[in-house]
């Protein structure tokens, strides 16, 4: 079965028109909407969502996963902030026909002890998972710097919530590189628990680069995924140019200095091409 290939096209442009054009140029039939026409996807008005959905349908683009910021608040913040975002995405399900949601696992800005941080983060994720189940949605946790689910040892605790139905895991190549674990250790821990790959590469000096040119061992890991019969989806998250959309993520590291003269749309195209070529070299069949 082919692996679905999608992308965060808000890194190519802010408007739906620009994002659609970028997907079509790159040959993508799926998109992970994150920032759309000046709105985060968790706040996109329903009438505007209906218009965006019509534009997607007109060119044959489908929503793969909502690129939400749920879980990118502090453990001291009101969980209702995230529950309201989740409820809004539940309303988008009938508009876009998609149920999958990217989430995170909470900051600890006050420096509470690790036990408290873990307990509160896991409790919040359980409550989100329960609400997602009620809404018919599926949560995908992404490993990210400075949240609880950063280092693979901590993501392993989060992986205990993975049920294959309402809670799944994303493997982000670049984000794991920023921990003290080697890429091979991170992959060996989660290859059998990973449901989606975020195709974002990085060098050890923090520079984001096209897939296959960084220090994440992406080529080896993808080949192993193919050889092991892994099945899941892939999302290109370039970060090659630090556009407004990228800066809004609280990005770490820098863009690719060799691509600094390219527009956001051009660097997005470079990223998708590199990812597709790397997947093909690994023997993956993508759709």
C-alpha positions in Angstrom: 0.0 0.0 0.0 1.5 3.4 -0.9 2.4 5.8 1.8 0.4 9.0 1.7 2.7 12.1 1.2 1.4 15.4 2.5 2.9 18.7 3.5 2.7 21.9 5.6 2.0 24.1 2.7 1.7 27.2 4.9 5.5 27.3 4.6 5.0 28.1 0.9 2.5 30.9 1.4 -0.1 32.3 3.8 -3.2 32.2 1.5 -5.1 29.1 0.4 -4.5 30.0 -3.2 -0.7 30.0 -2.6 -0.8 26.8 -0.6 -2.9 25.0 -3.3 -0.5 26.2 -6.0 2.5 24.9 -4.0 0.9 21.5 -3.5 0.0 21.2 -7.2 3.4 22.2 -8.3 5.0 19.6 -6.0 2.5 16.9 -7.0 1.0 16.6 -3.6 -2.6 15.5 -3.4 -2.8 15.9 0.4 -2.2 18.9 2.7 -1.8 19.4 6.5 -3.5 22.7 7.1 -1.9 24.7 9.9 -2.3 28.4 9.2 -4.9 29.2 6.6 -5.7 32.7 5.3 -4.6 34.4 8.5 -6.2 31.9 10.9 -4.7 28.9 12.8 -6.7 25.8 11.8 -8.1 25.5 15.3 -9.7 28.9 14.9 -10.6 28.9 11.2 -14.3 30.2 11.0 -16.6 27.5 9.7 -17.8 29.5 6.8 -14.3 30.1 5.7 -13.5 26.5 6.2 -16.3 25.6 3.9 -14.8 27.8 1.2 -11.3 26.4 1.7 -12.8 22.9 1.4 -14.4 23.8 -1.9 -11.1 25.1 -3.2 -9.4 21.9 -2.2 -12.0 19.7 -3.7 -11.9 21.6 -7.0 -8.3 20.6 -7.6 -8.4 17.2 -5.9 -6.5 18.0 -2.7 -7.5 16.2 0.5 -6.8 17.1 4.1 -4.4 14.6 5.7 -4.1 15.9 9.3 -4.8 19.2 11.0 -1.6 20.9 12.1 -2.9 22.0 15.4 -0.8 23.6 18.2 -2.8 21.7 20.9 -0.4 20.8 23.7 1.9 23.8 23.1 0.8 25.6 26.2 2.1 25.3 29.8 1.1 22.7 32.4 -0.1 25.7 34.5 -2.4 26.9 31.7 -6.1 26.1 31.6 -6.7 22.8 29.8 -9.9 24.2 28.4 -7.8 26.3 26.0 -6.9 23.0 24.3 -10.3 21.3 24.7 -11.9 24.2 22.9 -9.4 23.9 20.1 -10.1 20.2 19.9 -13.9 20.8 19.8 -13.5 23.3 17.0 -11.5 20.7 14.9 -14.3 18.3 15.6 -16.6 20.7 13.8 -14.3 20.7 10.8 -14.5 17.0 10.4 -17.7 17.2 8.4 -16.3 20.0 6.3 -12.9 18.6 5.4 -13.6 14.9 5.9 -10.5 14.5 8.0 -10.2 13.2 11.6 -6.5 13.2 12.4 -5.0 16.0 14.6 -1.3 16.7 15.4 -0.7 17.5 19.1 2.1 18.1 21.6 2.6 17.4 25.3 3.0 20.7 27.3 5.7 23.1 28.4 7.0 23.4 32.0 8.0 27.1 32.1 8.1 27.3 35.9 10.5 24.4 36.2 8.3 22.0 38.2 10.0 18.7 39.1 10.0 16.1 36.4 7.5 13.8 38.2 4.9 16.6 38.4 5.5 17.6 34.8 5.1 14.0 33.6 2.0 13.4 35.7 0.2 16.5 34.6 1.2 16.1 30.9 0.0 12.5 30.8 -3.2 13.4 32.6 -3.9 16.2 30.0 -3.2 13.8 27.1 -5.6 11.3 28.5 -8.3 13.9 28.8 -7.6 15.0 25.3 -7.7 11.4 24.1 -11.1 10.9 25.8 -12.5 14.0 24.2 -11.1 13.0 20.8 -12.9 9.7 21.1 -16.2 11.4 21.8 -15.7 13.6 18.7 -14.6 10.7 16.4 -11.1 12.3 16.1 -7.6 10.8 16.3 -4.7 12.4 18.1 -1.1 12.1 16.8 1.6 13.2 19.3 4.7 14.9 17.8 8.0 14.8 19.6 9.1 18.4 20.0 11.8 20.4 21.8 11.0 21.6 25.4 7.6 19.9 25.8 7.4 16.8 27.9 7.5 14.5 24.9 11.0 15.7 23.8 13.6 13.1 24.7 12.7 9.5 23.5 12.8 8.2 27.1 9.9 10.6 27.8 8.1 9.9 24.6 8.2 6.2 25.7 5.9 7.1 28.5 3.5 8.9 26.1 3.7 5.9 23.8 1.9 3.9 26.6 -1.2 5.9 25.6 -1.1 4.8 22.0 -4.1 2.6 21.3 -4.1 2.6 17.5 -7.5 4.2 17.5 -7.7 7.6 19.1 -4.0 8.1 20.1 -1.0 7.6 17.8 2.6 8.8 17.4 4.5 11.0 15.0 8.3 10.5 14.5 9.9 13.8 13.7 13.5 13.3 12.4 14.9 16.7 13.2 13.3 17.1 16.6 14.8 13.8 17.9 18.2 15.0 16.7 18.1 17.8 19.2 18.1 15.3 22.1 21.2 13.5 23.3 19.9 10.2 21.8 21.3 9.0 18.5 18.9 8.8 15.5 19.3 5.0 15.4 18.3 4.7 19.1 15.3 6.9 18.7 14.1 5.0 15.6 14.7 1.6 17.2 12.6 2.6 20.2 9.6 3.8 18.1 9.7 2.1 14.7 7.0 -0.3 15.8 5.0 2.5 17.5 5.2 5.2 14.8 2.1 6.0 12.8 3.3 9.1 10.8 6.7 10.5 9.8 7.5 14.2 9.8 10.0 14.7 7.0 12.2 17.4 8.4 16.0 17.1 8.4 18.6 19.1 10.3 22.3 19.3 10.8 23.9 19.0 14.2 24.6 22.8 14.1 20.9 23.4 14.0 20.5 24.2 10.3 17.4 22.8 8.7 18.2 21.2 5.3 16.4 19.2 2.6 15.7 15.6 3.6 18.7 13.3 3.2 21.3 16.0 3.6 21.2 16.4 7.4 22.5 14.4 10.4 19.3 12.5 11.2 20.2 9.2 9.4 17.0 9.7 7.4 18.1 7.6 4.4 19.0 4.6 6.7 15.8 4.9 8.8 13.5 5.2 5.8 15.2 2.2 4.1 14.7 0.2 7.4 11.0 1.4 7.5 10.5 0.1 4.0 12.3 -3.2 4.6 10.4 -3.7 7.8 7.1 -3.3 6.1 6.2 -0.1 8.0 2.9 1.4 7.0 1.9 5.0 7.7 1.8 8.5 6.3 4.5 11.1 5.7 4.4 14.9 6.0 7.0 17.3 4.6 7.7 20.0 7.2 10.6 21.9 5.5 11.6 24.7 7.8 14.2 25.6 5.1 13.0 29.2 5.1 11.8 30.7 8.3 8.5 32.1 7.0 5.8 33.6 9.2 4.3 30.1 9.5 7.5 28.6 10.7 8.3 31.3 13.2 4.8 30.8 14.7 5.8 27.3 15.6 8.5 28.5 18.0 11.1 27.1 15.7 14.6 26.0 16.9 17.6 26.3 14.7 18.0 28.1 11.4 16.9 27.9 7.8 19.1 26.5 5.1 21.7 29.3 4.4 22.3 27.9 0.9 18.6 28.5 0.1 18.3 31.9 1.6 17.7 33.6 -1.7 14.7 31.4 -2.6 11.2 32.4 -1.9 9.1 30.5 0.6 7.2 28.7 -2.3 10.5 27.8 -4.0 12.1 26.4 -0.8 8.9 24.4 -0.2 9.2 22.9 -3.6 12.9 22.0 -3.0 11.8 20.3 0.3 9.1 18.2 -1.3 11.3 17.2 -4.2 14.1 16.1 -1.8 11.7 14.2 0.4 10.2 12.4 -2.6 13.6 11.5 -4.0 14.7 10.1 -0.7 11.5 8.1 -0.3 11.9 6.7 -3.8 15.6 5.8 -3.1 14.5 3.9 0.1 12.0 1.9 -2.0 8.9 3.6 -0.7 5.8 3.9 -2.9 4.1 7.2 -2.2 0.7 8.6 -3.2 
